Amino acid sequence: MAIEKVTDIPLDNVYAYALSKTLTKVSSPVTVGLYSECHNRINMVLKNIEVHMDQEAKRREAKYTKKPKPRSITPSISDMLSLILRLLFYRPVWTEQNQNMKNIRYMFVRFSAWHFAGSDLLWAGLVMQLSKAIQNSFGKLQLGLFRIVQYDEEKDAGNKKIEDVPKNWRSKKSGCIPIWALILIGFVGSLLILVPLIMFGFPHLKEHLEGEKVEESSGYGALEGFAIAVLGVPAVGALQFILLLLKNLIFNQDLKIRQGLDNKKVSQQLGLMHEVRLEVRLLCCFIHFMEIFERRRIRVVLEITNLDRCTPKKIVGVLDAINILLSDEESPFISVLAVDPEVLVRQVQQAEDCLSKRDSAYDFLDRIITLPFTVPPLSNDSKSSVFENIVHGQSEISEHNPLEQTGTSALEDPRTSFSVEDEYSVKYSEAEEEQAIPLIAKKGNVETFAAAELNLQEVDKLTESAFSYITSRDKSKLPAYISGDTMSMRRVINSIRVTIMIMETRRLEPPPPEKIAAWVVLVDRWPCRLSWILQCVEDDQQSDEIDGSICTVDNTKKLWDVFNYNSLELCIIGYAVNNFLERDGDPELFEIFLKNHFKFTVEDLEKFKVCTVNLNYSIKNQLARIRGSRRLKRAGRNAFQSLSSRTVMDMKTEDICQELSNLRFPEKYLKMVRENFIDGRTILFSDPKDLRQVLQMTLGEWTSFKIHFLGVIPSSQPAQANTLPNATNPGVVICLSAYGQ
């Protein structure tokens, strides 16, 4: 693989490209957590994902040479008639061939939760938006016909049954006769009987009734009328079918859901959820039907944005809808949850009566998200480029996305899939296009990214090697560290694909596949401890820059040594990060993982950092805040010549006595220390009230002792020392001196 580093590709394009390639390979349903604190970056990544996935769909169709070829997405008159006939008289047959079709079509549905925030049931608006998008894409007539003549709630409730037959369609039958044959026979028979009757009447009856009275001929009229009525039954059935179709076209399912939302008696019960679930199931069956007709797979990419701006209960409702309504085993949905993870976690944690006492917001999200994708922070070069674009955008606004230009220049049609937004977002998007600040510079050759020529064979080879390493029971040690939760396994599989894709796209020299797999497992199983290591390494590098040191960071230092050196600090502030530590796996396995089996170094950390997208950086940000608050206390400790936690930890009883002598404490306190075997660990981890009671110090003496050994308590927050952080705000600054700092 080429080692040359591509520097003229915007990083957001790289991440969008890698994610889009991964989404084209994973099987639906899948829920992607697209995390970034910048909404503009999220929108840019989503926009580029749509372009790349459309290009991949066109590439597959252009490469496909077998017959019959997929039908055109824009149906002709003949295709429309063929679709109507299949809706009326045929049912699809699920075979191995049509379930493994290579060609694919993507529909993009943008749901801006903020524009539906006024609704009591935000998740119902999500389903309405989805139903509206599918109607607009395939047509109301087709969906209405499917609802009336094709969909059978009982038969379609179960999973699809794969059959070993060559044909994709089977005629609907009544007994042993196809329905289309019965209708044809009935229609032809009606014509053969009715036309002669209308033209000539009943000739034998006329001859028999000649010469009789007019009153007696009334039986002849009744008999003819009865024959016409009997033969007119198909016409009555056709009329009933037309009326039912018109009803479904005029009064669609959107109106039914709206009425359910307005009716509090319905919405407060299970009736509305049941109706919505039936509608989602119908839409899934309709998409499966259209897959067989169009001869390609169809995937609906549901992009959920601005959810972090809504209230906590509505956020939880939408997440539950994704998990319950859109995640059936055979559903064709790819849900992309594009949010700021830190805000989302805080909002979910504040949702009352929505989470169990043992459940955290991170656990709740882990049960839903199958592919976490965190857009890494901007590098210094990227920040400069973005800043330059913003400056230029004040005078000249870029109206074109170079990535889109490149994609459409290589292909004749600009898009193949359908994207829809709600009415409000369409209006807002038009205004944003006029005022948007570009995040991609115009300068440079825009063909570089499209011409990057990703080596898909190399990516597949590395991916398969990583998977093979995990599954090889004799050689691999990773199975012992992988969680038994299938959702965690899915995240590992998808994250390995994305990581390798990013490395190949950026032309980075990849580590061995087993090392990539081990890194992804490390991130998935111990996100808090790894985030702590990341923060410690970053702080050490910044400290070296403050001191003016050059290249003093030891890149060969093992990550376990970094963690072990800073474990005391993590132990002391453990109560403040308890919510994060609960997400981690077995701590002993973590030690064995880094100390014995996979000895990652700081150099490995730097290589993987730019490609690590399955790590939630909100954890690292919270750790940075907590550690930063301790740095402020450390500044106060230095001003008062206080001892550091590590120094106190290593002090023996005689060392404590020596310090007390230097501080000119009375001899009786030294005697108390010796009698109670008080050492540095006792001072740090015992209750300060008990410690003061044992030493029997006065207020002034205790204050001096506390400042020297335990640090400084801010006078503006005296009560905070006795307060533990609540679950909703783990980043609150707690005075560490009350707990032995």
VEXKE-193261 format. One record per residue (C-alpha): x negated, y, z. Coordinates in steps of 0.02 Angstrom, whole numbers, plus 50000, padded with zeros to 5 digits. Layout:
! VEXKE-193261
XYZ...
END
This chain:
! VEXKE-193261
500005000050000499415017549962498695026850110498835043850030499935054950135501335064350048501325081950117502475091149997504055081650047505165089950178505295078150326507195079150334507235072450156506115057950208507245053450354508815055150248508045044250113507515030850236509215030650322510155029950157509095015350097509435006250259511305009250248511325001650074510614985550146511564983350309513254974750310514814984050365515494988450486514074998750558514085013950670512615025750651512155038250786511355052550691510575062950829509835080350818509975096050923510085106650764511745105650671510975113050514509735098650506511165086350530512135093850386510585093750276510245075450315512065070750282512045079950117510465071250061511105054350118512605056250003511475060349856510305045649888511685032949915512555038449755510925036849661510685019349731512445014349675512105020749499510415012349493511194995649534512534997449401511265002649270510204987549314511684975449311511744965849145512964951849181514744951449118516064956549155515374973449206516174984249340517664994849289517535013549274517895023249433518985035049331520295022549267520905022849088522715019749038522355001349006521494999549175522975008049259524214996149177523114981349221523034987149403524924989049414525204971649341523994963949466524804973249609526514966649556526164948749504524474943049569523514940749731521614941549745520604925949779519074927449891517604917849819515754917049854515424926549694516554941449725516014942549907514184944349857514354957349720512794967949694513664983449629514364995449757515335011549769515245023849913516635035449970516115049650085517405056450206516895071250314517875073250475517525089050572518195085350746518145103650796519515107950671520675095050751520195099250930521915106650963522745089650943523085079451099522545063551010520995067850910520735049850855522425049950766521825064750662520305054450616521405040550546522515053150455520995060750372520395043550321522095038850249522195055150153520465052650078520875035050016522515041149941521635055149849520285043449787521355028949724523045037349700524665037549797525555026549670524275012549685524275013249875526185014049879526334998849765525094989249872526074993550029527704987049953527294971949847525544966249898525274968650084525904954850196525624959050379525614940950437524554933650296523304947950295523104948450484521764934950487520034934250409519794931050225519684912750172518294909350047518794897149909517734887849784518664892549625518074901449467519514914049455519724930049555521624931149537523064919549573524854922149517526194924949646527404910349639529164906349687529144887649709527994881649571528414895149445527454911449435528504926649477528034935249315528694919949220530334920249316530574938749283530144936449099531354921749084532704931449174532444946749066532454937048903533944926548958534884942249007534574949748836535104933648746536734932948844537204951148871536884957448694538084945148610539374947848746539324966548726539374965448537540604951048509541394947248678542004929348716542584922748543543364906348605544374915248735544974927848606545624914148492546464905348638547274921148699547904927148529549774929348524549924929348713550524944248814549354958248862549564954349048548854936949024547284943848940546744952049102545864935749153544744937649002544184954949059543834948949234542774934449171541744945949060541504958249201540934944249317539644938349190538954955949171538864958149361537924941749384536684945949248536464963449320535724957449485533914959749423534344977549378534954980549555533344973149624532314984149511533294999449568532994994849750531124992949716531045010049633531935018249779530745009949904529245015749803529885033549797530145033049985528325027850013527695041249895528695055149978528665049450159526895042450176526025035650330525275052550372527005059350406527405044350514525855047050621526245065550637527995061350698527245049350823526075062950886527545074950907528555061850999527805061251174528765045451219527935036351075526195043751093526115040051279526475021651249525595008551146526755011250998525725024550912524075015150933524924999750860525575009550710523875017350680522995000650694524204993050567523855007550449521965005150465522174986650431523224990550276521895002450212520554989150237521584976350139521894989050001520034992549985519674973749978520974972349839520174986649742518464978449763519064963149666519904974149535518424985849508517164971549521516094980749647515984982549835516754998349909516105006250068516885021150155515585032150241516495041750377515455056750432516035063050602515325080150643515545093250781516195080250902515045087051038516035103351035517635095051094518235091351270517615075551358519245065651350519465068951164517665063751131517935047351222519565044851125518665046550958517265034851013518555022051068519425023850899517785020250810517495005150919519274998250912520025003750746518545004750627517424990550686518374974850637517294961050569517854963750388518134982550389517234991950249516815007150356515115014850391515375027450531514065041050551514195050050718513195066150688512995074950856511805082850978511475067851092511095078051248512735087751238513715072151193513035062251341513405076451460515185078051395515525059351402514835058451579516075071851631517585062651560518685058251709519415040751724518585035851559517035027151625516865014351763515815018151915514435006551857514505013051680513495027651614513685037951457512165029451380512895012151412514525017851335513645023851178512565008251167514134997551153514685007651000513095012850908512294999050803510985010250720510315024750825509405037250714508605052150799507925065350682506215068650763505765086450813505005097650681503125097750669502185114150674502015114550484503875111050463504305124850586503255137150485504105131750324505845133450400505425150450472504775156150303506385150150219507435159650343506435175450313506635173650124508455169050144508835186050216508505193950048508755179549929509875164649971509485148149889511035141249806510305124549750509625109749841508035103849753508405086249806510105086749724509365094449567508115080449555509425067249584510625073749454509295076949325508805058849326510605053249309511945059149191513385060549312513165071249467514145060149587515015043449586515875043649754517275053849826516995065849969518415074450058518545086250205520025092950297520835108850235519985119750363518245112950334518415115650147518725133950177517305135150300516105125650189516395138050048515975152350165514455143250231513775140450056513765159250032512905162750199511885146850228510025148150259509065135050160508025122450256507065116650103505855128250015505965131449829504105131349801503165116149745503635102649623505375096449664505055080549567503835074049697505155066349809506145058049671504525052149592503855045349755504305028149686504625019149847503905001749836505474992049882504584975449862503284980649989504644986750107505604970350090504004960450116503544969750276505334968850339505464950250311503754947650392504324957250547505934947050557504984930850530503804935250671505264937650790506104921450739504524910750741504684901850907502904895350913501904910950871503004925250929503124931651107504464944451067506024933651094505674934151281505864953051277507374954651161509034957551246510374944251235511634957651186512074956151001512284975050986510494977151045509934964250917510814973850778509964989950833508264981350828508574974150654509184990550581507825000750667506444989550598507104992750422507155011650448505425012350527504615002850384505565013350258504925029650333503135023250336503225018250154504055034550102502735045050191501345034050120500695029550292499615014450318500785002250407500234992450559500464973650557502304968750546502274960550717501654976950792503084986550709504344974050777503574975050951503654994050950505494994150901505884981651039504914992451163505945007751117507584998351126507264989551292506355002951393506835020151323506605029351488504885022451530504275025251352504965043051356504005045851517502405039851434502735051351285502995066151400501445062551504500355061151348501085077051279500805086451443499005080251451498675086551275499425103451317498395104351476496815101351375497295115651260497585126851411495865122451479495085125451310494505107451291494275100351116494715082251077494645077051258496165065551242495625047451242496605039451099495985022251149496835023351317498175010151337499965015451364500075004551517498625014051594499525030451558501105023951639500195016351787499245032451821500855042751821501965029651902501825037752073502575053852007503975044051923504285034752085504425050852183505655058752062506545042152032508175048352111508245062451984508035050751835508995036051905510315037151767508965035151636508015021351725509605011051735509555009551545507875000851549507634982251555506664972051681505184982651747504094967151772504364962151590503874979851542502224977851633501884960951553502374967951383501144982551384499794975251496499584957951423500504954451260500624970851162499244982851215499814998651127498645013651139498875032451131498295031550949499695019150912500905030850999500405045350886500625034550730502325027850778503005044250848503435051850680504305035650626505235031950787507065035950756507905023950878507315033651031508535046051107507485061651133508755068851255507975057451387506245064551353506945082251359507715079051530506095071651594505165086851528506315098451625506145088551785504255087651766504195106051724505115110351884503825100451981502455110351894503245126151964503195118652138501395113652106500985131852070501735136452238500765122252320499135128952248499545146252313499765139152488498325126852467499485112052483498905094352449499485084952294500575069552307499195058252244497965065152372499205062452514499615044952450497785039552465497535046752640497275035152789497765039052968496065046453009496135057152853497785064352915496995067953083495515076452999496685087752900497645092153058496015096553144495525107752999497215116353015496865118453202498375108453260498365103753446497545087153492499215079853548499805079053368498265069353316498655057253457500445055553394499825051653219498665037853282499965030253399501275029153260500035023753124500565038053011499655038052845499945046652678501265034352620502235036752782502245055552758502805054452577504175041452591504885043452767506345054552811505675072052855506885073153001506225057053076504445062753046504715079153137505585070253279504135058153302502815071853297503875083253411503275099053324503945116453348504755125553202503185135253159502055120153172503245109453068503325122752933501425123352920501335104352918502675103152785501885116252672500195107752680500725089652657502425090552573502405106152468503475121952470505375122952486506055138352396506885149552523508295153552400508855135252394508665128052571510175116752558509595108552398508365097552486509745086852557510715085352395510535071052274510815074452090512535070252027512795058651881513335072351764511785083051784510255072151808509105086451762509525097251913507965102552010507865094152180506645099752314505415085552322504735090252494506285083252578505875066252504504045065952535503255076552399
END
